[in-house]
Amino acid sequence: MISQTAEYALRAMVFLAEEGEPRTIQQIAGVTRVPSGYLSKVMQGMARQGLVRSQRGLGGGFALAIPPENLTIYDIVQAVDPVQRITHCPLNLPAHQRELCPLHRRLDDAARLTEESFRASRLADLIRGGEPTFGPGVAPLPMATALPEGEDRKP
């Protein structure tokens, strides 16, 4: 449904929302189990979109630039790997110039519903419930620098 890149971005944003303070790429990667080199690219993309801010130096790292109550899942996903909508016939068939065929209309309906669901879900909704998502039961993995064979590499 969503790319590995979007999944990684969501994990990082949930972690930052729970922490409330800047965290380094290594800290985020270790706890969220995302390869640090790949996460760095994802975080830079979200910084360019204004979702996170980065601080250099002692006590630096990445932090949310927008309160979790004001940040939707849609905002995060769109920043790193937008939901793809079907606006014209991918086959360029003349009979489908004016409207999508039933197959592509159905697929676009699914994408629209996904968009609506993501727009209705705030980051704050994912961190409510008491226990942290990446709490005491989740041990950080050793630092990974590469994705396993066949994983999505699109930041």
C-alpha positions as CSV (number, residue, x, y, z in Angstrom):
1,M,0.0,0.0,0.0
2,I,2.8,2.5,0.9
3,S,6.4,2.3,0.0
4,Q,9.2,1.3,2.4
5,T,10.4,4.9,2.3
6,A,7.0,6.1,3.6
7,E,7.0,3.5,6.3
8,Y,10.5,4.5,7.4
9,A,9.5,8.2,7.4
10,L,6.4,7.4,9.6
11,R,8.5,5.3,12.0
12,A,11.0,8.2,12.4
13,M,8.2,10.8,12.9
14,V,6.4,8.7,15.5
15,F,9.7,8.3,17.4
16,L,10.4,12.1,17.2
17,A,6.9,12.9,18.3
18,E,7.3,10.6,21.3
19,E,10.7,11.9,22.2
20,G,10.0,15.6,21.9
21,E,13.7,16.5,21.7
22,P,16.2,16.4,18.9
23,R,17.6,13.0,18.1
24,T,20.5,12.0,15.9
25,I,20.2,9.9,12.8
26,Q,22.0,7.1,14.7
27,Q,19.5,7.3,17.6
28,I,16.5,7.3,15.3
29,A,17.8,4.5,13.1
30,G,18.7,2.3,16.0
31,V,15.4,2.5,17.7
32,T,13.2,2.5,14.6
33,R,15.3,-0.2,12.9
34,V,15.9,1.8,9.7
35,P,19.2,1.8,8.0
36,S,21.0,5.0,9.0
37,G,22.3,6.0,5.5
38,Y,18.8,5.6,4.0
39,L,17.2,7.3,7.0
40,S,19.5,10.3,6.5
41,K,18.2,10.8,3.0
42,V,14.6,10.5,4.1
43,M,15.1,13.0,7.0
44,Q,16.8,15.5,4.7
45,G,13.7,15.2,2.3
46,M,11.4,15.9,5.2
47,A,13.5,18.8,6.4
48,R,13.3,20.3,2.9
49,Q,9.5,20.0,3.1
50,G,9.5,21.8,6.5
51,L,8.3,18.8,8.5
52,V,11.4,18.4,10.6
53,R,14.2,20.8,11.5
54,S,17.8,19.8,11.9
55,Q,20.3,21.2,14.5
56,R,24.0,20.9,14.2
57,G,26.4,20.5,17.1
58,L,26.1,19.2,20.7
59,G,22.5,18.4,21.5
60,G,21.7,18.6,17.8
61,G,19.8,16.2,15.5
62,F,16.4,16.2,14.0
63,A,13.1,17.3,15.7
64,L,9.6,17.9,14.6
65,A,9.1,21.3,13.0
66,I,5.3,21.0,13.3
67,P,3.4,19.9,16.4
68,P,2.1,16.3,16.1
69,E,-1.5,17.6,16.5
70,N,-1.0,19.7,13.3
71,L,0.8,17.1,11.2
72,T,-1.1,14.5,9.2
73,I,0.0,11.1,7.9
74,Y,-0.8,12.5,4.5
75,D,1.8,15.3,5.0
76,I,4.5,12.8,5.9
77,V,3.8,10.4,3.1
78,Q,3.5,13.1,0.5
79,A,6.8,14.6,1.6
80,V,8.7,11.4,0.8
81,D,6.7,9.3,-1.7
82,P,3.4,10.7,-2.7
83,V,0.3,8.6,-3.1
84,Q,-0.1,8.1,-6.9
85,R,-3.5,9.0,-8.3
86,I,-4.6,7.9,-11.8
87,T,-5.7,11.0,-13.8
88,H,-5.7,9.6,-17.3
89,C,-5.6,6.2,-19.0
90,P,-2.2,4.7,-18.4
91,L,-2.7,2.7,-21.6
92,N,-3.5,5.9,-23.6
93,L,-6.5,4.2,-25.2
94,P,-8.6,6.6,-27.3
95,A,-11.9,5.1,-25.8
96,H,-10.7,6.2,-22.3
97,Q,-9.8,9.8,-23.2
98,R,-12.7,11.4,-21.3
99,E,-13.0,9.1,-18.3
100,L,-11.1,6.2,-16.8
101,C,-12.1,2.6,-17.5
102,P,-13.7,0.7,-14.7
103,L,-10.4,-0.9,-13.7
104,H,-8.5,2.4,-13.4
105,R,-11.4,4.2,-11.9
106,R,-11.5,1.5,-9.1
107,L,-7.8,1.8,-8.6
108,D,-8.0,5.5,-8.4
109,D,-10.9,5.2,-5.9
110,A,-8.7,3.1,-3.7
111,A,-5.9,5.8,-3.9
112,R,-8.5,8.5,-3.1
113,L,-9.7,6.6,0.0
114,T,-6.1,6.1,1.1
115,E,-5.5,9.8,0.7
116,E,-8.6,10.6,2.7
117,S,-7.7,8.3,5.5
118,F,-4.1,9.7,5.7
119,R,-5.5,13.3,5.7
120,A,-7.9,12.4,8.6
121,S,-5.1,10.8,10.7
122,R,-2.8,13.0,12.7
123,L,0.7,12.1,13.9
124,A,-0.6,12.7,17.5
125,D,-3.2,9.9,16.9
126,L,-0.3,7.5,16.5
127,I,1.4,8.3,19.8
128,R,-1.6,8.2,22.1
129,G,-2.3,5.3,24.3
130,G,0.3,5.5,27.1
131,E,3.2,3.2,26.1
132,P,5.7,4.5,23.6
133,T,5.7,2.8,20.2
134,F,9.4,2.2,20.5
135,G,9.3,1.6,24.2
136,P,11.4,-0.6,26.6
137,G,10.5,-3.8,24.8
138,V,12.1,-2.7,21.6
139,A,15.9,-2.9,21.6
140,P,17.8,-0.9,19.0
141,L,19.4,-2.9,16.3
142,P,23.1,-2.6,15.5
143,M,23.7,0.2,13.1
144,A,22.9,-0.9,9.5
145,T,24.1,1.0,6.5
146,A,22.5,-1.0,3.7
147,L,19.0,-2.3,3.0
148,P,18.5,-6.0,2.6
149,E,18.4,-7.3,-1.0
150,G,15.3,-6.3,-2.9
151,E,14.1,-3.5,-0.5
152,D,12.9,-0.2,-1.9
153,R,15.6,2.4,-2.2
154,K,13.6,5.4,-3.3
155,P,14.0,8.3,-0.8
